[in-house]
């Protein structure tokens, strides 16, 4: 316990001394991030005996709550000071005349969503949607995730106090995979859909936000195999990044809802400015491999729980972050800026309402 007390004293002292929001965010990741010191302590609880857990769990949870509260309080103070400084230095001339034409732009996420819909519509995919407030049967159980799966933990998922119709818990969906289950249960097979939408996970840094956008694809039919998945992904990425020089590498992985599962890497090169340019094999000199998405053949248990016969139907599924695709294609380096609402950022990265993606003109022609 003395170790936890000293850790708490050190953490609270460093948080109180944080000079700015960037330093505070670094401390949050250090203590409460996925690889943070306190998160590491929480992960050890599952390996303890019931007696040890009963003794240690309250102290570790208390440490986490104290650090989280201190981070929140310090963040509020720093944000208030930053706002006061901005109010003192920024001015707005309210006497300027209104613009002759309406001003505004299409958000990059909306633009990429339209690009995805255009590409996959040409491949015969429909767009499916589902509720963002989901129950844990659709979000976890029907996707073959066991009760002990880390994604079900409170520090990864936003839960509601309400009880779900099937007796579980209500939550903000952590992926759009429940749409796949709902579509199979409602429409049967064959299925060929993409499921774009907002998803929610308890994480925040330059490449993660509590709310982000994801698109998942699902194909269920007879005689579907891994070759169909690779061809579909290659065709999609070539159209999206508007280059035929796309080389994919499939690595074995593990996801509860697919078997076999594969991580998909794409080859890239580094230009003179240090920017990654997709293209070529990652094994060439001066090139590398970048992990882009997860995919695989749909697990038989998922097909069965969705009301279909796994001996008759097979299929593949894949998922990728829409925000990450936008960052790669249009050169953005901080995911948090997507949701700050800064007009200057939107004016720089936004699209005209007339820049409708078309395959004939190039899905990114208006960028």
N, C-alpha and C positions, 0 to 999 in steps of 0.2 A: 504493500500500500504506500510505503514511503516513496517508491519509485513513481507512482502515479501522482503523489502530491508534488514532488519536485518537477515532474513533467508539466503539471498544471501551472505551477508558479512560473516556470520558464516560459510557457506558451502565453500566459496572460500578460507577462511583462513585455514580451516581444510584440504582441498585438497592440498593447497600449503605446508602444514606441514607434509603430509603423507610421512613416512620414507621409505616405500617399496611398492611393487606391491600388496601384500596381504592386507595391510592397505588401499591402494587405492581402491581395489576391495570391501572391506567392506563398504567404503564410497559410492561407486557407488550403491551398493545394498540398503544402507540406504536411499539414496536420490532418485534414479531412478528405483530401483527394483519394482516388482509388488506390494509390500507392502510398498514402500518407501514414504517418506514424500511429495516429489514433485509429485510423481505419484498419491498420494491421493488427492492433490489439483486439478490435471487434472480431476479426476473422479467426482469432485464436480461441474464441469461446466455444466453437463447435468441436474442438479437440479436447476440451476439458471434461472431467468427470462431473456428474450432476452436483456434487458437493462443492467442487472448485468453482463451477459456473455460478452457483447460488451466492458464493462469497465474492467473486470477482466481477460478475456482470454489472451489479448496481454501481460499483465504483468506476468502471470503464464507461458506462453510459453517462454517469454524472460528469466525468471528465469531458466527454464529447459535447454534452449540452452546455457546459460552462464555456468551452472554447467557442462553440457555435454562437452562443449569446454574446460573448466578448467581440467576436468578429462582426456580428450584426450591429452592435452598438458603435464600434469604432468606424465601421463603414458609414453609418448614418452621420456621424460627426464629420468625417472627411468629405462626404458628399455635400453636406450643408455648407462647409467652408468653401468647397469648389464652386457651389452655386452662388454664394455671396460674391466670390471673386469674379465670376462671369457676369453677374448682374451689374457689378461696378465698372466693368470694362466694355461690355457689349452694348451697342445702341441700335435702335430701330427707328427709322424716320417714318412716322405715321402720316406725314403730309404727302408722301409720294403717291402719285395717281395709281389706280388699279391697272393691271396689265390689260392690253386690248384683247388678248386671247387667253383662255383658261390655261393655267400652268399646272404641270404635274408630269409624272412619269410612271411607267410600269416597273414594279419592284423586280429585281433580278430573279427572285424565287418564283414569282408568278410567270416571268418570261420563260424560265427553264421548265416549269410545269407544262407550259404550252408546247415547248419544243419536244418534251418527252411524249406528250399525247400525240403530236403530229407524227413522230417517228414510229411509235408503236401502233398507231392506227394503220399505217401503211403495211405493218406486219400482221394485221388482222386481230390486234388486241383491243378489247373494250376497256373502258375506264370504270372501275368499281369503287364505291365509297362505303364507309361504315361509321359507327358512332365513335367519337373521341373518348367519351366516358364509357368504359367497357367493364365487363365482369371478368374475374380471374379465370373462369373456365375457358372462355374464348381466347383470352390473352396468354394464358400459360398452359392449362391442363390439356386442352384440345390440340395444343402444339407439342405435346409429349414432353413438357417440362415438369420434372418431379417437384415435390413439395420442398425439397432441400436445395433447389436450384438458386444460385446467388441472385439472379435477376428478380426473384420474388422478395428479396430483403427490403426492409423499410428504407434503408439508405440509398436504394437504387430506384424505387418505384413510389409514385405519389398515390397513396390510398385514401379512400373516403371511409367515413364511419358506417356508411350504409351497407346492408346485407344484399348480396346479389340474388336474383331469382332462383339460381341453382344452389343457393346456400353458401356461396363463397363471399368474396369481398368485391366492392366496386373500386375502380381505379382509373387513372388517366392512362390510356393505352401506351405501351412502351415501344410498339412497332405497329405497322399496318397489317401484320400477318393475320389478325383476327378477321380482317375483310376476306382473306382467302377462305377461311373456314366457313364463314357465313355464306359466301358465294357458292361453295360446293354444296352446302346443306340446302340452300334455296333453289339452285338451278341444276344440280347434278353435274353430269359430265356429257360431252367434253367442255373444258373451261380454257379460256385464253384471255387473261385480264392483266392489267396493271392496277395497282392500288396506291395512288399518291395521297399524301395528307400529312397533317401535323401529328407528331408523337412527342412523348414527354418522358424525360429521365432526370434523376437528381444528379446533375453534373454541370459544371460551368468553368470554362477557361477559354483560351483563344480559339480552340478548335471544337469545343463542346458548349452547348447551351441547354438549360432545362427544357426548353421547347425547341424543336427543330423539325425539319421536313424530310420525309422519306418516301421513296417509291419502291414498291415490291412488285415482282412479276410472278405469275403462276400459269403454268400450262399443264392441264390434265387431259390425257387421251390414251388411246391404246398404242402400244409399241413406241412410247417416248423413251429416249435414252440420252446419255450425257452429251453425245455429239450434237443433238438438237440445242441443248443449253449453250454450248460453246459457240455454235453458229449464230444463235440469237444475240448473245452478248457482243460478239465481234461486229455483227451488222449494226447493232444499236450504237456502239461506241464510235464506229467509223462515221456514222451519220451525225452523231451529236458533236464530235470534235472536228467534223468536216475534213477528214484525212483518211486515206486508205492505208497509211503506214501505221497501223495499230497492231501490236503483237501482244497476245495474251499468254499468261502462264498460269496454269491451274495447279494449286497446291492442296494436298489432302488436309482436311481440317475436321472440326466437329461442331455440329449444331444439333440440338435435340430434335428438330423438326425435319431434318434432311439426312439421308443415308444412301450413298456416300455424300459427304459434304466437301466443298472445295472453296478455298479462298482464291480470288481472281486478282492477279497482279498485271499491271500494264507497263510496258517498257517506256522509258523516258530518257531524254538527254538534258544536259545543263547548258544554257546559252551563256553569252558573254556577261550578262547581268546577274547570273546565278539563278535564273528562273528555270523551272522544270518545263520542258517541252515534250509532250507526249509523242511517241513515235519510235519505231525501231525496236530491236530486241535489247532487253536489259543486259544481255551478256556481251554486247559489243563494247569496245573500249570507249570510255567516257560516258557510258550509259548506266542505267540502273533499273531496278524494278520497284514499282510503287503499288502497295496494296490498295485496291479500289473498292471491292465489294465482296460479299459473301453469297454463296449459292450452293445448290446441290439437288439431288433427286429427292422428292418428297417422301418422307418416312411412311412406311406402310401403316403405322399406327395412326398417323394424322389423317391419311386417306380414309381409314376405317371409321375413326371418330367423326369424320365429316359426312358419314352416311354412304360412302362409295365402297365398292368391292376392290381391295388392293390386288387381287389376283387377276382382275380384268383391266384395271386402269393404273397407269403410272404417270409420273409427271415430274417437272422440275420447278424450282422456285429460286428467286434471287432478290436481293435487297441492296439498295445504295442510298446514301444521303443526298437529297436534292441540293442542300446548301453546299455540300462539299463539291458536287459537280459544278455548281456555279462558281465556286472559288477557283477551281482548276481551270475552267474555261475562260473566265473573265478577269483573272489575275487579282483576286482579293486575298488578303492575308489574315483577317481576323473575323471569325464567325460572329462575334458579339455585335459588330457594327451592323449586321443585317437587321437587328431588332432595336437599335437605339433610336430610330426615328429622326436621325440627323438629316435635315433637308439638303445640306451640302453633299453628303454622301449619296443621297438618292439622286440628286441632279447629276452627279458624276457617273454613277453606275446604272442609273435607271434607263429605261427604254421608252421610245415613243409608242403611243397607243397604235400607231400605224405599222409598227414593226412586227407584223404577224409572221410567225415561223411557217415556212413552206419548204417542202423537200426540193421542189424545182428551183427555188431561189436560194436555198441554203438556210438551214434552221437558225443560224446565227447571223444572217446577212445584215440585219439592222443594228447589230451591236456597235 
